[in-house]
Amino acid sequence: MSVVFIGFAVLLFLILILRMPIAFAMGIVGFFGFAMLQGLGFDNLFSFRWTASLTLASSRVVETVQEYSLSVIPLFILMGNIVTRSGLSQELYNASYAFLGHRKGGLAMSTVLACGGFSAICGSSLATSATMAKVAMPPMRKFGYSDSLATASIAAGGTLGILIPPSVILVIYGLLTESSIRELFAAGFIPGMLGILLYMAAVRYVVWRNPAEGPAGERMTFKERMIALRGIWGVLMLFTIVMGGIYLGIFTPTEAAGIGAGGALLIGFARRSLSFSGLYETLIDTVRTSAMLFSVVIGALIFSDFINRAGLPDALLNFVTSLDVAPIVVILIILCIYIVLGMVFESLSMLLLTVPVFYPLVASLGFDLVWFGIVVVVVTEISLITPPVGMNVFVLSAVLKDVKAGTIFKGVTPFWCVDIIRLLIIVFVFQVSMFLPELLYR
């Protein structure tokens, strides 16, 4: 077990001190850690111990690149990038504003709702935050919203991008744990909707305490509301086809991703908001993002092989068994670890570092890995808006250069408080996340 602790120490040093990309850090530690378990020797690079590590690494690269189910990642990324470039975020915000803008805090609620709708297609928290900042911030400033509430609603709403399906994070979790991706998508839907409702409740709480922070906007007529709804038909149709097809078993997640990417392309050309040069840039961006994610997945799998070969999951199980505590107590301890790690690591890094360690333990305790995936993603969402490394906060601070990160962190406090409430609901009320998977697939 000493090899495992040395490996984690080196990994943290590479990531936190040397700032090495996590994909390379995990791959290097996994490679040399596996070699150490064979009996490390630098005197002969072609000895069996090195051959075993090289075989492990090469097989992981080849298997990952050839894995058919992994094609869902670039296809969903392409769909999200096309939707972003097509300008559908503005129509989503306009539709939300038409129904909620006239209430106190209504523009912030509209922002949360629009973020939920946009993330359902985009699948990226950071992209949702950056895009909606440009769309929602000007009207909120026009009506006198405080910067803290305005930016907090964008940062918190952006976190929904990693939970509401289709979610790239859920796909990666499914690959790491060999869980059903369509069950994960089904399990994330109700918690995602619950997140939208609780974020709206947080906005209401803020304006109840200080109405000046979120003045009411203009009331729209019925005709104006219908016109606003007409602008989002493309998003609604695309989401219904993609997710409805997955939930009903009409096609697989990979097929749904292909249909979604093709549908987003048709919508972009039909709206005349996507040019061929824009499509080229979108494809290049998709390739870059996909290559980064594939590298991260390969590094995580090599690292996972190392810690599994070292016996860490079995050692954790034996340790937990010796404590003689209820399984739910173990889950609560794991969540506390996630919250602490979330103050240092960004969401994807935290997920890749911890899931290979924890999921065998959770499975051995009798918990459903699909349920645990939703729990992990929700606690990861919290890390996106908590100091000192709240990635959504720093993305907003970079986009809105006149707003300090401290102002945003102050504003998001009510939002991560309701996130804690949502997390506890999901942990203790199993059916919140598992109702749809059990109804549709079990």
C-alpha angles and dihedrals in degrees: 000000000000088000090059093052091047088050093052091046091052091045093053090046092052094047103038103030106027093031091224114171109265093236092061094038093055093043093051095046092045092049097048093036091056089049091052090054088057091050111275118239127166093188092084119028091188096054120122094262092059092041089055092053093045090049090050094050096043093047091051091051094048095042093048094049091047095044107118095203090059091067086080089076101062091038094054090043089052091050091051094046092050092049090049093049092045091065097238091141090076092054091049091052092046092053092048092047092050091063103031108023096091093062126085105271087009096133091054089048089049089052092052091048093047090048089053092051094044094047089052087067102026099046093199125104096199093048091048092051095046094046097044091047089066093045104040105030099070096055092044090053090046091059094044102257115167114253091236095058095038096051094039092056090052094046094046094042089051091061089069088074093081095049111035105079137284087053124166090204090057090049091053091047090051091052093048094049099030089238125153110271093204090053090050090051091050092047093052097055102077095040087050092053089045088054091055092050094047092048089053088050089052090054090050090051092052095050091043089059093043117010091189091070093067116023120189119264131215121305114239124219121240090255092052090050092053091049089051091051090050089062094063100050090108094055093045093048093047093049092046094051096044101042096030090054091051095045093048093046094241091132139359124260089257092052090045090053091053092048090047093051091048092046092049089051092052092047091049093052092042090054090046088229095116121067127190090253089050090050090052091052090047092053092049091050090048092052092050094048093044092049090051093050093046089051090051093049092049091049091048093050092050090049090047091053089053097052092043091051089049090055098240096143091052091046091051091050092050091048093050091046090053091054090061095214130143115272091241089060088058089052091051091051090051090051091052089052090051093050091051092046089048088066090062109025131053117240103265093045091050092049094050094046097049110030095068088052100043107034097071089051093048092048092049090053089058100254122141111253091214089057090046090051091059090046090052094048093049092050088046089054088058090056090058092068104029124096142284096021105024100152095194090052093053092045089055092045089054093048094042100043094179093060118079120226089235090061091053093046089052092051096049095058095096089046098055088043090060088044088060088052091050091048092053091048091053092046097049100030102057096185094062090078101020102047096090097042091050092045095048107031113017 
